[in-house]
Amino acid sequence: MDLRILPDHPEAIKLTALRARTDGQLIALINRRLDHGLRCDFAAEDAERIYREVSQLLPVVYGASQTERRRLEAKLARLGASLHSACASVG
């Protein structure tokens, strides 16, 4: 049964609530990981791993507002830029 056709169905309501809670937890996780990656006391390997991880997770967050998504994307871009500048300064 496709629950998208029955939005008032009890199962659809439960799944919608579960998805919202999961998205909220995923947004919080992404935010914490980006904050960790942007701190200056990290190893480059950790920051690269965080960048790859968040790059994979961010597209599957459906419950983020446009503002929240732009904020997370901007943090990810800052992390990518700091990795790029760190690589450029080494070479």
N, C-alpha and C positions, 0 to 999 in steps of 0.2 A: 504494500500500500504506500503510495506517495503522499507523505504527510504535508507536502507543500500545498496540495489541493484542499486540505482540510485544516486551515489555520486555527480553527476553534476546537479541534479535536484535542482531548486531554494529553495524548502522547506528543502532539506537535507543540503544545504549550510547554511541556516538560523539557522537550529537546531544545526549544528556543531558549529557555532559562539556563539550561546546561551549557549551551553554546555561548551565551552571554558571559556566564561565569568563567568558562574556559578562556574566552578571548580576553577578559579582564586579567586573568592570571598570566596569560601569554604576553600581554602588553607590559605588565609589571616585570616579568622576567627579562624581556627584551630591553626595557629601560635600565634595569640593574646591570645587565651584561654590557650595555653601551657605556654606562657610567664607569664601570670597572675598566673597560678598554680605553676610555679617554683619560683616565688618571695617569699621571706621569711615572708612577712607580710600577709599571708593568713591563714584562718581557715582550719583545717584539713578536715572538711565537704565540704568546697568549693573545695579543691584540689581533694578530692575523686569524687565529682560530675564532675569536669572538666576531670578527668582521664576517667570516664565512658563515658562521652559525646564524647570526642575525640576518644576513642576506637571504638565507633559506627560510627563516621563520617569518619574516615580515610579510611576504606575499600571502601567507595563509591566515593572517589576522583579518577577519571580516568585520568584527564589531568595533573597530577603531573609528573615531570621528575623523573627518578630513584634517582637522587641526592636529589631532594626536598623531595621525599617520605622517603628516608633514614634519612634525617635531621629531619623531623617531627617524624619519628619512634624513633629516638635517644632521642629527647626531651621527648616523651611520656615515654620511658623507664626510663629516669632520674626522671621524675615525679613519676612513679611507685616505683622506688627505694627509693626516698625520703619519700614516704608514708609508705613503708615497714620499713624503718629505724626509722621513727617517731613512728610507732606502736610497734616496738621492744623496743624502749627506754621507752615507757610508761609501757610495761608489765614486 
